[in-house]
C-alpha cells in the first residue's frame, strides 16, 4: 500500500480576478476549491492514475472535516488524526495579472498527536511505500522527517521525500528511495546556481553520495532529469503545452514517477511518466488525469 503524509493539510481556495487591484472590492470570475497539501496532491494524482493510497496527517475544525469530505468524494482513503485546538488552514491562491498566495497557519499539533502518527506508522509493512512531502509546521520538531525515517529504518519500506534544505539533507543517511528537489532547491543546498542539466547532474550524484538512492530533479521549462541508483541518467525537455497552473506540478511528478515505477519497475518509464504527469497538471486548472498524461507521453513518443 502507498501512504502519503501531509502534516499541514489545507483547503485551497483558488480565485481568478481580472486585473486585481488592491484597496478596492474585486470580484472573482472563477473559483475552485480543493483539498490541498503536497502529500494530499500526491494521493489525488495517484487516484487519477489508477492507484489507491491512504492519506495520513493532521486535521482540525470544520475545515478539516471538509478536507476529509472532499477526499471521500474523490474516493481517496484517509486516516487523519483529529487535533483538538485550532483548525486546518485555508490557503487562498489569487490568479490575476500576477499569481499571489496567502497561506493559513494550521492547528496546534501536540506531542500526543505526533505519538498517534507513530502508532499509525507501525501498521506499515515490508513492501509498503511512504511519501513524505512538504514543510513541517512550526509547532512540530524540525527533525520530524528524519525521526520518522529513523523509526522506520530496516522495515523494508520505500520512502519518498519531497522537501527542501536541512529537512531533505537530514534524511539522506537513511537512504530514501527517491528525493525530488528542483534545480533551485538543489543549488541552494550547495550554495550554487544550477541552470542547465549538465550543471545539475554532479550535484544530484552528490546527493546520492550522501545516501539518496534515486534523485529526480524538476527544472520547470527545462524539463527534468533522473539519476538512478543504477548510475543511469535520464533527461528530457518537457512536452509542449500552455502553463496554466503551478500548484501541484511537483507533487504530480512524484505521483507519476511512482505510478510509472509500480507499473513497470523500470526507471526510464517512471521518469517519463513523472515528467508528463507534472506537465499535465501545469497545463490544467486541475491536477493531472490519466488521459492527459497519456496524451503527453504520446507527444514525446513514449
N, C-alpha and C positions, 0 to 999 in steps of 0.2 A: 504494500500500500504506500501511496505517496502522502506525506503530511507537509503542510506549509504552516509556518508560524508568522503571525503578524502581531507585534507587541502593541501597536497603537493603531487599530483599525479606524476607519473613518467613513462618514457619508460624504462622498464627493459631489458637491453641487456645482455643476458646470453651467455657466450662463454666458450667452452671447449678446453683446450690446454693440450696436452700430455707432462707431466713433464715440466711445466712452469719454465723458468729461467729468472731472472731479468737482465737488462743490455744488452740484445740481442733482435733481432727480433724473436718473437714467432708467429706461425701460428695456427689458430683455426682448429679444426677437426669437430666442430659442433657449430651452432649458433641458438639462439632463441630470439625473441623479443615479449614482452607482454606489455600491459598497466599495470602499477603497482601502488602500494599503498594499504594499508590494507583494506580500505573501498571498493576500486575497486575489490580487490580479493574476498571480500565477495559477491559483486554483481555478479561476474563471476561464482562463485561456485553455488550461488543460481540459476542462469540461467541454469547451467548444471543439477541441481536437479529439474528443472521444475517450479521455482518461479521467477516472474518478480520483478524488483526493479528499483528505479531511483537513479543513482549515482550523488551526488552533490559534489561540491568542487570548486577549482580554477584552471584555466589553462591559459597558455600564449605561444605565439610564435608558430613556426612550429611544435615543439614537442607537444604542447598542442593540436594542430589540429590533429596530428597523433594519440594521445591517444583517442580523440573522434572518429576518423575514425575506429580505431581498435575495439572500443566498439560497434559502429554501425554495423560493420562486424559480430560481435557476437550477434547482435540483443538485445543489452543491452541499455536501456534508460539512457540518461544522461542529465543533465541540469547544466553544469559547468559555472561558472562566468568567463568571459574573463578579464584577468588582463592586464593593459596597458604596464607595464615595466617588462623586463626580459623574461625568457622562462621556461616552465615546465622542470623539471630536467630529466637527463638521469642517470640511475643507472647501473653501469657495474658490473656484477657478474661473477667472474672467477672460473671455475671449473677445477681443476687440482689435483695434489697430495694433495694440501690443497685448501680449498674454501676461496676466498677473495672477498671483495666488495669495490667499490668506488661509493659513492652516491653524486649526484649533489646537488646544493643549492635550486633551485626553484626560482619563480618570487617574485617581491616585492608586497606584498599584503597590500593595504592601508585601512584606515577606511571606505572609501566609498565602497570598495569591501566587507568588513565584513558586512556593513549595508545591502548590496544586499542579502547576505546569510540569514540574519534575515527575509527579505521580503519573501524569498523562504520558510523559515521555518513556516511562518504564514499560508501557504497553508495546512500544516499538520492538520489532524483532528483526533477526538477520534477514537481509534482502530488502527491507523497507528503505524508503528514500525520504529524507527530511530536507526541506528548503527553508533556510533562514535568510530573510530578506528585509532590508530597510534599516532605519536608525533605531536607536534604543531611547525610550523616553527618559527624561532627566531624573525621574523618580526611581529608576532602576539602576543596578550596578552597570558600569561601563564595560565590565568584563563578561557580560551576560552570554554572548555568543561563545566565547572561549570556555566559559564554565559549562555550557551545555555540551560542547564538543568533547571536553574532558570527561564529563559524566557518561557520555555515550561511547567513549573510546573502547575499541575492542569488541563491539557487539555486532560488527558486520553490517552497519547501517551506512549507506552512502549519503553524505551531507553536501548540499549545495549552498554556498554563501554568496549573497549579493549585498555587499556592504562597502564602506569606504574607510580609508585611513587606518588608525590603530585597531578599529573594530575588525577589519579584514586581516591586517598583519598578525594580530594576536592568535588567530585560529590556525595559521598555516602549519604550525608544528603538529597539529592533529590530522593533517593530510585530508583536507576536504576533497571530495570527488570533483567538484567544479567550483571555480570562482569566476565572477563576471564583472570586472571593473570596466569602465570606459577608458579611452586613452587619456583623458584629462585626469581622472582619478588615479590611474596607474602612474602618470607622470608626477602627480602631487606627492605620492608615496616616496618617490626617489628624488624629488626636487628638480625635475627636468620637464621640458615641454616635448610632448610626443605628437608629431603632426602626421607622420606617414606610417604605413605598416612596417616598413623597414626599421623605423625608429622604435616601434613597439615591441618587435619580436625579442630582442635581447632582454628587455625588462620583463616580459612575460616569462621568459626562461628563468630569470632571477626569482620570480615568484614560485616557480617550480622548485628551484634550489632550496627555497625556504620551506617547502613542504606541499604546495598545491599539486594535485595530480593533473588536472586539465585547466587551462586558462583561456577563457573566452573573452575577447576584448571588443566591445562595440565602439564604432567610430562615426556614428551619425551618417552624414552624407558620403563618407569614405568607406562605408560598409562595415566589415568586421573581420577578425581573424581568430583562429583557434590554434593553440599549441597543445598537443595531446601528450598524455603520459607515455605514449609510444615514441615520442620525438618527432612526430609529423606536424607540419604546419599547413593549415588550410586558410585561404584568404579569398575574399571576393568583394567587389563593389556591390552595393545594394541593387535590388530590382528597381525599375523605373516607376514613378508614381508621384502624385502630389501629396506633400506632407500637410496633414490637417490637424494633427494632434500629437503632442509629445508625451502625453500622460500614458504610462503603462507600456511603452515600447520596449524598454529594457526588461521589464518583467515578462513580457510576451516572448522575448528572445529566450529567456531562461526556460519558459514553459515549452516553447517549440523545440529547443535543444533536447529537453528531457523526453518529450513525446517522440522525437526522431530517434533518440538513442534506444528507448524502450522498444520501439517497433523493429529496429534493425541491428542493434548493438554494433553499429558502425559509426565511427566518429565523423566521417565525412558527411554522411547523410544527416546526422544530428546537427552538424554545423549549418548546412544549407536550410534545414527545417527551422532552426533558430533564427537565422538571418531573415528568412521570408516571413516568419511569424511576427518578428519585431517590426518589420516593414509594413505588414498588413495592418497592424494596429496604428502605426504612424500615418497610414493613408486613409484611416477611417475615423469617424466620430466615436466609434465604439471599439471594443477590444476585438482582436483578430478572430475570424471564423475560419472553419476548415476550408470552405470553397475559396475564400480569399487567399489563403495560404497556398492552396493547390494551384491557383492561377498564377501566383508569383513564382512558384517552383517551376512551372511550365515555361514561364518567361525566361528563366535562367537556364532552361534546358535540363532540369533535374527531375 
